[in-house]
Amino acid sequence: MSMRDTFLRMLTDDEKNILHLMLEDTESGYRAKIILLKDEGYTGPEIRIATNHHDNNIRNEYIALMKKELMIWHQKSTITNSTV
């Protein structure tokens, strides 16, 4: 059985900027890097090589979930930082 590629929309410039800022954070930087590589057209196996990581969960569905989680995390942290 072969896995078919799941469509992921292209990142907006604002999302790319957010992800580039997240690269500096140890916790979210790894996920941000995976999302940026996918947006540049890398496949799951290519991303595993580029990140020197052997995570078999790196596939489009996982990347889409990470993208959603990171954007929600960023929105929450922006709201928290602006009210402090």
TIVO-2410 file (N, C-alpha, C; in nm, 3 decimals):
# residues 84
REC num residu      c1      c2      c3 atome chaine
REC   1      M   0.086  -0.117   0.000     N      A
REC   1      M   0.000   0.000   0.000    CA      A
REC   1      M   0.090   0.123   0.000     C      A
REC   2      S   0.064   0.215  -0.087     N      A
REC   2      S   0.143   0.336  -0.091    CA      A
REC   2      S   0.066   0.450  -0.025     C      A
REC   3      M   0.141   0.540   0.036     N      A
REC   3      M   0.078   0.654   0.102    CA      A
REC   3      M   0.064   0.766  -0.001     C      A
REC   4      R  -0.053   0.821  -0.013     N      A
REC   4      R  -0.069   0.930  -0.108    CA      A
REC   4      R  -0.041   1.063  -0.040     C      A
REC   5      D   0.001   1.157  -0.118     N      A
REC   5      D   0.039   1.287  -0.067    CA      A
REC   5      D  -0.085   1.367  -0.030     C      A
REC   6      T  -0.086   1.422   0.089     N      A
REC   6      T  -0.197   1.505   0.135    CA      A
REC   6      T  -0.166   1.649   0.096     C      A
REC   7      F  -0.263   1.719   0.042     N      A
REC   7      F  -0.242   1.858   0.002    CA      A
REC   7      F  -0.231   1.946   0.125     C      A
REC   8      L  -0.128   2.028   0.126     N      A
REC   8      L  -0.112   2.131   0.229    CA      A
REC   8      L  -0.104   2.265   0.158     C      A
REC   9      R  -0.180   2.361   0.204     N      A
REC   9      R  -0.175   2.493   0.140    CA      A
REC   9      R  -0.039   2.556   0.164     C      A
REC  10      M  -0.003   2.648   0.077     N      A
REC  10      M   0.123   2.720   0.091    CA      A
REC  10      M   0.113   2.815   0.211     C      A
REC  11      L   0.225   2.838   0.275     N      A
REC  11      L   0.230   2.931   0.388    CA      A
REC  11      L   0.219   3.075   0.338     C      A
REC  12      T   0.156   3.158   0.417     N      A
REC  12      T   0.155   3.301   0.385    CA      A
REC  12      T   0.289   3.360   0.428     C      A
REC  13      D   0.320   3.480   0.382     N      A
REC  13      D   0.444   3.547   0.423    CA      A
REC  13      D   0.447   3.569   0.574     C      A
REC  14      D   0.332   3.605   0.632     N      A
REC  14      D   0.324   3.626   0.776    CA      A
REC  14      D   0.354   3.496   0.852     C      A
REC  15      E   0.299   3.385   0.805     N      A
REC  15      E   0.324   3.256   0.869    CA      A
REC  15      E   0.472   3.219   0.858     C      A
REC  16      K   0.532   3.243   0.742     N      A
REC  16      K   0.675   3.215   0.725    CA      A
REC  16      K   0.758   3.298   0.822     C      A
REC  17      N   0.723   3.425   0.838     N      A
REC  17      N   0.795   3.512   0.931    CA      A
REC  17      N   0.784   3.461   1.074     C      A
REC  18      I   0.665   3.419   1.111     N      A
REC  18      I   0.642   3.364   1.245    CA      A
REC  18      I   0.727   3.238   1.265     C      A
REC  19      L   0.726   3.150   1.165     N      A
REC  19      L   0.802   3.026   1.176    CA      A
REC  19      L   0.952   3.052   1.183     C      A
REC  20      H   1.000   3.150   1.109     N      A
REC  20      H   1.143   3.184   1.115    CA      A
REC  20      H   1.180   3.236   1.254     C      A
REC  21      L   1.091   3.311   1.318     N      A
REC  21      L   1.115   3.356   1.455    CA      A
REC  21      L   1.115   3.237   1.551     C      A
REC  22      M   1.029   3.142   1.527     N      A
REC  22      M   1.019   3.024   1.613    CA      A
REC  22      M   1.143   2.934   1.604     C      A
REC  23      L   1.219   2.943   1.496     N      A
REC  23      L   1.339   2.861   1.480    CA      A
REC  23      L   1.436   2.883   1.595     C      A
REC  24      E   1.433   3.000   1.657     N      A
REC  24      E   1.523   3.033   1.766    CA      A
REC  24      E   1.484   2.964   1.896     C      A
REC  25      D   1.360   2.919   1.906     N      A
REC  25      D   1.309   2.856   2.027    CA      A
REC  25      D   1.337   2.706   2.023     C      A
REC  26      T   1.398   2.652   2.128     N      A
REC  26      T   1.433   2.511   2.132    CA      A
REC  26      T   1.310   2.422   2.120     C      A
REC  27      E   1.204   2.458   2.189     N      A
REC  27      E   1.085   2.374   2.193    CA      A
REC  27      E   1.010   2.371   2.061     C      A
REC  28      S   0.989   2.486   2.000     N      A
REC  28      S   0.910   2.491   1.878    CA      A
REC  28      S   0.995   2.498   1.751     C      A
REC  29      G   1.125   2.519   1.765     N      A
REC  29      G   1.211   2.535   1.649    CA      A
REC  29      G   1.216   2.415   1.557     C      A
REC  30      Y   1.219   2.295   1.615     N      A
REC  30      Y   1.223   2.172   1.536    CA      A
REC  30      Y   1.098   2.161   1.449     C      A
REC  31      R   0.984   2.184   1.508     N      A
REC  31      R   0.858   2.175   1.433    CA      A
REC  31      R   0.851   2.283   1.326     C      A
REC  32      A   0.894   2.403   1.361     N      A
REC  32      A   0.893   2.512   1.263    CA      A
REC  32      A   0.980   2.478   1.143     C      A
REC  33      K   1.095   2.418   1.168     N      A
REC  33      K   1.186   2.380   1.060    CA      A
REC  33      K   1.120   2.278   0.967     C      A
REC  34      I   1.052   2.181   1.025     N      A
REC  34      I   0.983   2.079   0.945    CA      A
REC  34      I   0.877   2.143   0.857     C      A
REC  35      I   0.800   2.235   0.914     N      A
REC  35      I   0.693   2.300   0.837    CA      A
REC  35      I   0.752   2.384   0.724     C      A
REC  36      L   0.859   2.457   0.752     N      A
REC  36      L   0.923   2.538   0.648    CA      A
REC  36      L   0.981   2.451   0.536     C      A
REC  37      L   1.044   2.339   0.573     N      A
REC  37      L   1.098   2.249   0.471    CA      A
REC  37      L   0.987   2.191   0.384     C      A
REC  38      K   0.876   2.154   0.446     N      A
REC  38      K   0.763   2.100   0.369    CA      A
REC  38      K   0.711   2.206   0.273     C      A
REC  39      D   0.704   2.331   0.320     N      A
REC  39      D   0.655   2.438   0.235    CA      A
REC  39      D   0.748   2.461   0.115     C      A
REC  40      E   0.876   2.431   0.134     N      A
REC  40      E   0.973   2.445   0.025    CA      A
REC  40      E   0.970   2.327  -0.071     C      A
REC  41      G   0.885   2.227  -0.043     N      A
REC  41      G   0.868   2.116  -0.135    CA      A
REC  41      G   0.937   1.987  -0.095     C      A
REC  42      Y   0.999   1.984   0.022     N      A
REC  42      Y   1.064   1.861   0.067    CA      A
REC  42      Y   0.959   1.755   0.100     C      A
REC  43      T   0.993   1.629   0.078     N      A
REC  43      T   0.906   1.517   0.115    CA      A
REC  43      T   0.940   1.474   0.256     C      A
REC  44      G   0.857   1.388   0.313     N      A
REC  44      G   0.884   1.336   0.447    CA      A
REC  44      G   1.022   1.275   0.460     C      A
REC  45      P   1.061   1.182   0.371     N      A
REC  45      P   1.196   1.124   0.380    CA      A
REC  45      P   1.307   1.229   0.365     C      A
REC  46      E   1.288   1.327   0.278     N      A
REC  46      E   1.388   1.433   0.261    CA      A
REC  46      E   1.399   1.519   0.387     C      A
REC  47      I   1.286   1.544   0.452     N      A
REC  47      I   1.285   1.622   0.575    CA      A
REC  47      I   1.359   1.547   0.685     C      A
REC  48      R   1.338   1.416   0.693     N      A
REC  48      R   1.409   1.336   0.793    CA      A
REC  48      R   1.560   1.347   0.773     C      A
REC  49      I   1.604   1.345   0.647     N      A
REC  49      I   1.747   1.358   0.617    CA      A
REC  49      I   1.795   1.500   0.651     C      A
REC  50      A   1.719   1.601   0.608     N      A
REC  50      A   1.760   1.741   0.629    CA      A
REC  50      A   1.767   1.778   0.777     C      A
REC  51      T   1.682   1.717   0.858     N      A
REC  51      T   1.681   1.747   1.002    CA      A
REC  51      T   1.765   1.647   1.081     C      A
REC  52      N   1.823   1.550   1.011     N      A
REC  52      N   1.903   1.446   1.074    CA      A
REC  52      N   1.823   1.378   1.185     C      A
REC  53      H   1.698   1.351   1.154     N      A
REC  53      H   1.606   1.292   1.250    CA      A
REC  53      H   1.539   1.173   1.186     C      A
REC  54      H   1.522   1.068   1.262     N      A
REC  54      H   1.464   0.945   1.206    CA      A
REC  54      H   1.321   0.923   1.254     C      A
REC  55      D   1.247   1.031   1.261     N      A
REC  55      D   1.107   1.026   1.306    CA      A
REC  55      D   1.020   0.976   1.191     C      A
REC  56      N   0.967   0.855   1.204     N      A
REC  56      N   0.882   0.799   1.099    CA      A
REC  56      N   0.746   0.865   1.093     C      A
REC  57      N   0.716   0.951   1.189     N      A
REC  57      N   0.587   1.022   1.189    CA      A
REC  57      N   0.588   1.145   1.101     C      A
REC  58      I   0.703   1.179   1.042     N      A
REC  58      I   0.709   1.298   0.958    CA      A
REC  58      I   0.643   1.266   0.825     C      A
REC  59      R   0.519   1.302   0.815     N      A
REC  59      R   0.442   1.290   0.691    CA      A
REC  59      R   0.343   1.405   0.691     C      A
REC  60      N   0.278   1.422   0.582     N      A
REC  60      N   0.196   1.542   0.563    CA      A
REC  60      N   0.090   1.564   0.670     C      A
REC  61      E   0.024   1.457   0.714     N      A
REC  61      E  -0.080   1.474   0.814    CA      A
REC  61      E  -0.021   1.528   0.944     C      A
REC  62      Y   0.094   1.477   0.981     N      A
REC  62      Y   0.162   1.521   1.102    CA      A
REC  62      Y   0.209   1.665   1.088     C      A
REC  63      I   0.262   1.699   0.971     N      A
REC  63      I   0.309   1.835   0.947    CA      A
REC  63      I   0.192   1.934   0.952     C      A
REC  64      A   0.079   1.896   0.895     N      A
REC  64      A  -0.040   1.983   0.898    CA      A
REC  64      A  -0.084   2.007   1.042     C      A
REC  65      L  -0.080   1.903   1.124     N      A
REC  65      L  -0.119   1.917   1.264    CA      A
REC  65      L  -0.020   2.007   1.337     C      A
REC  66      M   0.110   1.988   1.311     N      A
REC  66      M   0.211   2.073   1.375    CA      A
REC  66      M   0.191   2.218   1.335     C      A
REC  67      K   0.162   2.243   1.207     N      A
REC  67      K   0.142   2.380   1.160    CA      A
REC  67      K   0.026   2.445   1.237     C      A
REC  68      K  -0.083   2.372   1.250     N      A
REC  68      K  -0.200   2.424   1.321    CA      A
REC  68      K  -0.166   2.451   1.467     C      A
REC  69      E  -0.098   2.357   1.533     N      A
REC  69      E  -0.062   2.374   1.674    CA      A
REC  69      E   0.031   2.493   1.695     C      A
REC  70      L   0.130   2.509   1.606     N      A
REC  70      L   0.224   2.619   1.620    CA      A
REC  70      L   0.157   2.755   1.601     C      A
REC  71      M   0.066   2.764   1.508     N      A
REC  71      M  -0.002   2.891   1.484    CA      A
REC  71      M  -0.091   2.926   1.603     C      A
REC  72      I  -0.157   2.826   1.662     N      A
REC  72      I  -0.239   2.850   1.781    CA      A
REC  72      I  -0.150   2.893   1.897     C      A
REC  73      W  -0.036   2.823   1.915     N      A
REC  73      W   0.059   2.857   2.020    CA      A
REC  73      W   0.108   3.001   2.004     C      A
REC  74      H   0.140   3.039   1.881     N      A
REC  74      H   0.189   3.174   1.857    CA      A
REC  74      H   0.082   3.278   1.889     C      A
REC  75      Q  -0.041   3.251   1.849     N      A
REC  75      Q  -0.150   3.346   1.877    CA      A
REC  75      Q  -0.167   3.363   2.028     C      A
REC  76      K  -0.163   3.252   2.102     N      A
REC  76      K  -0.179   3.260   2.248    CA      A
REC  76      K  -0.064   3.335   2.312     C      A
REC  77      S   0.059   3.309   2.267     N      A
REC  77      S   0.173   3.377   2.327    CA      A
REC  77      S   0.174   3.525   2.292     C      A
REC  78      T   0.126   3.560   2.174     N      A
REC  78      T   0.118   3.701   2.135    CA      A
REC  78      T   0.016   3.774   2.222     C      A
REC  79      I  -0.097   3.711   2.246     N      A
REC  79      I  -0.201   3.770   2.331    CA      A
REC  79      I  -0.148   3.785   2.473     C      A
REC  80      T  -0.082   3.682   2.525     N      A
REC  80      T  -0.028   3.685   2.661    CA      A
REC  80      T   0.077   3.795   2.674     C      A
REC  81      N   0.167   3.804   2.578     N      A
REC  81      N   0.274   3.904   2.583    CA      A
REC  81      N   0.220   4.046   2.570     C      A
REC  82      S   0.114   4.064   2.496     N      A
REC  82      S   0.061   4.199   2.477    CA      A
REC  82      S  -0.021   4.246   2.598     C      A
REC  83      T  -0.066   4.153   2.681     N      A
REC  83      T  -0.145   4.193   2.798    CA      A
REC  83      T  -0.059   4.204   2.923     C      A
REC  84      V   0.067   4.166   2.913     N      A
REC  84      V   0.155   4.170   3.031    CA      A
REC  84      V   0.218   4.304   3.046     C      A
***
